[in-house]
Amino acid sequence: MVDGDADVARWIRPEVRALSSYHVTDPGECVKLDAMENPYSWPPQVVEEWLERLRGVCVNRYPDPEARVLAARLRTAMAVPEDAALLLGNGSDELIQIIALAVSDAGRTVLTPEPTFVIYRSVATVCGLRYASVPLRATDFALDMEAMRRAITRYQPAVIFLASPNNPTGNVFAAEEIAEIIDLAPGLVVIDEAYAPFARISVMDQVGCRENLLVMRTLSKVGLAGLRLGVLAGTAGCIRELNKIRLPYNVNTLTQVSAEFALTHQGLFDEQIRKIRHSRSELFRALQQRTAVHPWPSQANFLLFRVSACSAASLFDGLRARGVLIKNMDGSNPLLANCLRVTVGTAAENRVFLNALDRALLW
Ligand SMILES: *Cc1c(COP(=O)(O)O)cnc(C)c1O
């Protein structure tokens, strides 16, 4: 620390100073199975077509502020009900922040089950909201509805975030339990469907009928993580208010044009998702056969497993030393003790992972 830093730090809010910045491990040369990315690229002739489209882009001009062409394509691709409105974000992370900024006021609470996506907590904290969480059931990570009902009564949450399928547990929450929470909630309920394409279930069809319901999607997990594009669907009234908080031109021109292009190749992505779902079952069975690890069933593009033969940290290090990067979840939540999360890769990548796993467990 240089002289004067302490003086500057005094101006940073204590709750911000208490946070750590979002940590991403440098993959180096590792097979990258840590971040739920789609492992497949595009055929060369699709890449050529895409580059041709980009040639016509005027980067000296601001993007279309409403991203109208892209929004229209997303509506069709995601079967957004006609009377619902859309808000696009620089990733769904930005949409989470917009929602939190919109409701932030003294004494207001964001409620989520836990373990879940960590950004809900950090964004709520930065936006000056209280954060409350209800533990999921330890055996199957289902919602503890008794505890959820009590928490809703007690905190009267301004927003409830429910990721379904949930990250990092991979399970979907029961439809009737989601419906009950939407009914009971005094405030907004955001169903985060980042992994819905891998689960083939959605509450998108209810947007517009339920006034407090927002459904969030992202293109990150289905193959466009580098573009940063999140989608929020809600009633016209709610989206109109949230749109006031969005910074102008938050979705850049290259993202608008590229995502729009990608959506004209829906078949390509559907096929990649089909392959990932297939590899997920194979990988699940392979992990089940190994006595040292215990995987949970998943409806997403990753698997959570507990290791019993050694510590999660030593398995994580052992895999990394053998060229495979996954995510160590140990320490992030009591329910995730000795757990790790692996993203489903290509069939070849999954074999590399399983080989490295066997060798690391032997060590
Ligand atoms: C990855 C993830 C997101 C973030 O998606 P971006 O669009 O890349 O910001 C949101 N919600 C959940 C549950 C996720 O796992």
Ligand as a Chemical Component Dictionary entry (heavy atoms), coordinates in Angstrom:
data_LIG
# 
_chem_comp.id                   LIG 
_chem_comp.type                 NON-POLYMER 
_chem_comp.pdbx_formal_charge   0 
_chem_comp.three_letter_code    LIG 
# 
loop_
_chem_comp_atom.comp_id 
_chem_comp_atom.atom_id 
_chem_comp_atom.alt_atom_id 
_chem_comp_atom.type_symbol 
_chem_comp_atom.charge 
_chem_comp_atom.model_Cartn_x 
_chem_comp_atom.model_Cartn_y 
_chem_comp_atom.model_Cartn_z 
_chem_comp_atom.pdbx_ordinal 
LIG C1 C1 C 0 -23.665 -18.223 -15.976 1  
LIG C2 C2 C 0 -24.884 -17.773 -15.310 2  
LIG C3 C3 C 0 -25.402 -16.499 -15.540 3  
LIG C4 C4 C 0 -24.581 -15.420 -16.197 4  
LIG O1 O1 O 0 -24.734 -15.361 -17.510 5  
LIG P1 P1 P 0 -24.105 -14.188 -18.388 6  
LIG O2 O2 O 0 -25.192 -13.946 -19.367 7  
LIG O3 O3 O 0 -22.879 -14.779 -18.989 8  
LIG O4 O4 O 0 -23.835 -12.989 -17.540 9  
LIG C5 C5 C 0 -26.623 -16.156 -14.968 10 
LIG N1 N1 N 0 -27.274 -17.021 -14.176 11 
LIG C6 C6 C 0 -26.788 -18.240 -13.909 12 
LIG C7 C7 C 0 -27.564 -19.148 -13.012 13 
LIG C8 C8 C 0 -25.581 -18.654 -14.449 14 
LIG O5 O5 O 0 -25.078 -19.840 -14.133 15 
# 
loop_
_chem_comp_bond.comp_id 
_chem_comp_bond.atom_id_1 
_chem_comp_bond.atom_id_2 
_chem_comp_bond.value_order 
_chem_comp_bond.pdbx_ordinal 
LIG C1 C2 SING 1  
LIG C2 C3 SING 2  
LIG C2 C8 DOUB 3  
LIG C3 C4 SING 4  
LIG C3 C5 DOUB 5  
LIG C4 O1 SING 6  
LIG O1 P1 SING 7  
LIG P1 O2 DOUB 8  
LIG P1 O3 SING 9  
LIG P1 O4 SING 10 
LIG C5 N1 SING 11 
LIG N1 C6 DOUB 12 
LIG C6 C7 SING 13 
LIG C6 C8 SING 14 
LIG C8 O5 SING 15 
# 
